[in-house]
Structures are given as C-alpha cells and as structure tokens.
C-alpha cells in the first residue's frame, strides 16, 4: 500500500512538472507571436493614435470619430477643425466592431466630453457576433485595465476568453503572416528565386496627426477585378448581427446620457467595388433602419456618390478605402451635411 502511494505521488509530481513546463513553453511561444504582431505597421499607427489621445488635455475635444479603418481612412480631423474652429479626434481602429466602439467611447468619456460622436458603420463589421483580432487591436493600446476586464466579461464568448489568455492563439494570425513574409524573403535571397512581379503602389502612407492616417496611393490594377473583395457580396444575403445592433443601441444610449449628438455614417468603397455588389440598397435599408431605431441622423456615402459621382476610382487607395484626395472630397461634403443635420454645427 505504501509503495502504491509513493508511486502515485511520483506520477502526480511528474505530471505537475510536465504541465508547468508545457505552460511555460506555450507562453514563450506566445511572447514570440506577440513580438511578430509589433512589426505590423497598422498596429503601430493604432499605438500612436492612442498615445496622442491620452496626451490630450481633459475636455478638449468637440467631436470624436469612432469605427473601423473606414473611419481613419475617411475623416481627417484637420479638415473639420480648420473649417469650424473646433478640436476633433480620430479614434478608428482596424476592423473595429460596434462592441469595441462602445467600450472605446466609454474610455473617451473618461477624459473628454465631445459634443458630437461620429460612428462609422460598415456592413462587414456589422454581421459578426464576435471577432478576436479587432478586440485585441483595441486591448493592445487601451490603458484602462478595469474597462478591459469589463469588455472581456460582457462581450467575449467563453471559448474566446480561453483563446485570449493563451497568447499563441491570440496572436497566431499576426505571427503566421509575419513568418510567411520573412520566409519568402529568405528563400529569395538564398536561392535567387524571383517571384512573379506584382504591381507596386506608388506614394506614401503614414500616421500624421489627431489619429488620421495620410495616404496618397492609388488602387493597383488587380483590385479592379482579380482581387476585388466585393465580387461575391449580395445584399439579399446580408443581415445585421443582433449583438452588434445591440451595441449600436448602447452607444446611442451612452451618447444621450453624456449629452453628445450621435451621427452614423457609412464611408464609401471604390466605384468598381460598388459595381460588383448586388442589391446594395438592401444593405443600406437595413443600416438606415438601425439608424432610425437609435434616432440618429445617417448618411451613406455609397449612395451619395451614386447620386453625385463626386468620387472616381482614382480617389481610393484600394478597393475599399479612400486616399487623401478622396478624403478631402468626402470631408467637405460631410462638413456641409453636419451643418444641416446636427444642432451643434448648425449653431456655429
């Protein structure tokens, strides 16, 4: 009996040591994955955006933009500040879903009391119940640990909570993208392998100021047809996810509580992309219905452009995002629209 007890204890101890070693190894791999994520230039833009935001004086903003990359690739705060004599800031983050927009806005209200909140709504982030990568992009720059805990508790499905705390699973997309690129470079250098020549975008892209990312690049030719991401999109098959609709409503409620006017806007995609999308009006109507439900004025720049033809494909950096030439055109129109549709700008 005594020998059996000793044997069991030894086995348990070995198992415990093994598990500890596995956990340590797993986390070390996670740190390596996390380091790979730091090489992502978009993540660097997000980090700078939040560093600048946290450095702002309290209660210094009149307007804040929140939303996905379509927000920070469409609305340049300097265009509005110079016209209206205000101070605004761009808080868009990659793939930002309304659940993240809600918690980001809660963080904004920790130090700021904007009169106007502009929420960019894009259909591709409105039809997901949850998306880890965009939440993680936000968490990497969020200083408020209590808000982060609340987000995880309230938003994360159980399985995603497990993934979040396991670094290799959290950062695997960034890691494998980075490693694949590095491996391709090494093969080219070692064996002189020449990959098929691809068109290189001309121009520059960089974080400039107030959260805005400047870009003067144009679309590459393959995005007109071969790689255009909208070729299979049919509005008849598109629905707003109820979780994301719920957080749009929570954003509206939060704005009302804080005394901010909420505005909803859909940024434009390239003209060629709109040509591919079937039944876009059905997508628009569902988003417009959501805007009515939260009693917020709403403008869809895909419809505006259909009516005015103020944008061409040359005003886009890719098939879904404006370059700075397009930003200037849309921002001028949006500034006029704000005067007509918000109390704050009507009174200025």
Secondary structure as GFF3:
##gff-version 3
##sequence-region A 1 348
A	DSSP	alpha_helix	2	37	.	.	.	ID=ss1
A	DSSP	alpha_helix	41	54	.	.	.	ID=ss2
A	DSSP	beta_strand	63	66	.	.	.	ID=ss3
A	DSSP	alpha_helix	69	72	.	.	.	ID=ss4
A	DSSP	alpha_helix	77	84	.	.	.	ID=ss5
A	DSSP	beta_strand	88	90	.	.	.	ID=ss6
A	DSSP	alpha_helix	98	111	.	.	.	ID=ss7
A	DSSP	beta_strand	116	120	.	.	.	ID=ss8
A	DSSP	alpha_helix	123	126	.	.	.	ID=ss9
A	DSSP	alpha_helix	132	139	.	.	.	ID=ss10
A	DSSP	alpha_helix	145	155	.	.	.	ID=ss11
A	DSSP	alpha_helix	158	165	.	.	.	ID=ss12
A	DSSP	alpha_helix	167	170	.	.	.	ID=ss13
A	DSSP	alpha_helix	172	191	.	.	.	ID=ss14
A	DSSP	beta_strand	205	209	.	.	.	ID=ss15
A	DSSP	beta_strand	212	215	.	.	.	ID=ss16
A	DSSP	three_ten_helix	221	224	.	.	.	ID=ss17
A	DSSP	three_ten_helix	235	237	.	.	.	ID=ss18
A	DSSP	alpha_helix	242	258	.	.	.	ID=ss19
A	DSSP	beta_strand	261	266	.	.	.	ID=ss20
A	DSSP	alpha_helix	271	276	.	.	.	ID=ss21
A	DSSP	alpha_helix	280	293	.	.	.	ID=ss22
A	DSSP	beta_strand	297	300	.	.	.	ID=ss23
A	DSSP	alpha_helix	301	308	.	.	.	ID=ss24
A	DSSP	three_ten_helix	313	315	.	.	.	ID=ss25
A	DSSP	alpha_helix	324	341	.	.	.	ID=ss26
A	DSSP	alpha_helix	343	346	.	.	.	ID=ss27
###
